[in-house]
Amino acid sequence: MKRKDGGLYVLVLRLKRGQTVKAGKLPKSHFKAGLYLYVGRAQQGLEKRLERHLRKDKRLFWHIDYFLQKAEVKAIWVKPGFFDECGMVRQVRKLLEKIEIPQRKFGASDYHCPGHLLYLPTSEDKEMKNLGVEIAFKKFKGFCPIP
């Protein structure tokens, strides 16, 4: 059965300066300044989920809600009809060798993968330009696929 209006998304985020974030039940953690990728999924209502992420005034529910209080959304990529977050994280980690998991279980407390938030210690434009193409994502609305 095909899920209507669902799929994966990647939020490309910039943290201008290092920040300490307490995300839900996860322990407080310091996040370095730089570029982050967050892989998320909406079983349905993908567009509504992304619009919610972009709102500043909302109830904090998911780990990413807490991080978004500090970070700026630079781009949003979507992959409708695809739902394997952990598989996508593995694929991105293979493509960007220097990528790190900044906090274990961030966005993945009920999964067996290490986390859905990724940190790029060096934001190489060439790598980022190729990433969206390699993982076959499309840009969401007016968001440019290159941060």
N, C-alpha and C positions, 0 to 999 in steps of 0.2 A: 504494500500500500504506500503510495507516494504521499509525503507530508506536504500540505499546502503552505506555501510562503515560508518555508524553513530553510535552514542551512547554516554553514559556518561563516564566521566573520573574523577579520583580523583588524584590531585597532592599532594603528601606528601612533605611538605616544612619545612626547618629548617632556622630560623632566628637566627644567632649567637649572635647578640646583639640587644637591643632595637633600633628601627628605626622610624623616622617620614616619612610617605609616603603620597603624594598627588596623588590620583588615579583618573585621569580624572576630572569630575565635582564634585566628592565627596570632602568634606572638608578634610584638612590635619588631619592626625590621627597618634597617636603614637602606635606602635605595639611592644609588649613585646618580648624579646628573647624567643625562644622555638619552638615547633612543631606546624605546621598549616596544615590543610587539605583544599583544594579548590575543590569544586564540579563544574565541567563544562560539557558542552554538545556540540557536533558537530552533526548537522543534517546530514551531510555527510562529508567525508574526515577526519575521526577521526585521522588516523595516521598522516596526514599532519598537522592537528591542533596541535598535541602533538609535532611534530618536530619543528613547529614554536615556541611553548612555550619554547623549549630548546635552541633556537637560542638567542644569545646575541644581535646581530645586527638586529633590526627590528623596524618598526614604532610602537609607543605605541598607542594602540587602546582600548583594554579591560582593565578593572580595574586590572586584574591579571598581565598584562604586566608591570605595574608600580611596583607592589609588587615583581615580579621576578627580578627586577634590584637589589634588596637587599637580596633576599632569595635564598637558594640553594635547588634544586630539589633532594630529597632523594629517592623517589619512585614514580611510576606512576601505578595506577590501572585503568583498563578499564572494561566497561560493554556494549559490542556492542548490538545494538537493543533496548536499554533502554533509555528513554529520560526525565524522570521526576526528574529534579534537586531538586526541593523543597521537593519532597517526599523522595529523598535520604538524603537530609540534615536532615529532620525530623527523619529518621531511624537512622542515625549516632548519632544524639543528644540523642535518646532513649538508644542506646547501650553504649555511653560514657557520663555518667551523668555529669561529671565535665567539659565538653566541653563548650566553650563560643563563642559568636558571637562578634568578636573584633571591627567590624564597620558595622553598619546597612546599608543594601542595597549594600554592596560590592559584585559585580558580579551578583546582582539581582535587578538592578534599574528598570527593567520593569516586575518584578514579585511581588507577594503578600507575599512572604516569607521574613524573616528578613535579609537573606544574605547567600552567598554561600562560604564564607571564615570562617573557624572554627579554634579556638585556643585551644590547649590542655595545660592547666596550669601545669599538670604533665604528662610527657610522660612515662606512664607505659608500658614496653615492652609487658607484657602479654596482656593488652588491645589491643595494636596495632597488635599483632600477630593474635588475634582472629577477629579483625575488618574486614580485607580483606575476611576472610572466611564467616563471618556473613552476609556481604552485597553482597556476591557472585561475587566479582570482580576477574579479572585475571591480572597478571602482564603484563606490556607493555615492549616488547623486552627484553633488558638486565637489566631492572630495577628490583631490588629485591623488593618483596612486604613488607619487614620489614625494617623500617628506621634504 
